[in-house]
Amino acid sequence: MENNREHPRHPLSVDVKITHADFGEKIVKTRNISDSGLFILVVPTAMPALGEIVQGQVQGEHHDMPVVKMKIVRMEDDGLGLQ
């Protein structure tokens, strides 16, 4: 199968705080990142639908990281793709 991705994925496990009106705040782990998004490990049935916007912030740094808006663009059995 040909890989048509614009940006390569890089395996990386970091804590990210995601926020949405449906569930409040959750701390989740990433599976990978790319220049255009990331994949978070969660139970997708407990998350908003495709196309919904969540806010995300990398955790664990010594200073506050920016909060960014991300769109749910992919759902898999073990998580979500955010862009």
Secondary structure, DSSP 4 states (H G I P E B T S, - for coil): -----SS--EE---EEEEEETTTEEEEEEEEEEETTEEEEES-GGGSPPTT-EEEEEE-S-SSPPPPEEEEEEEEETTEEEE-
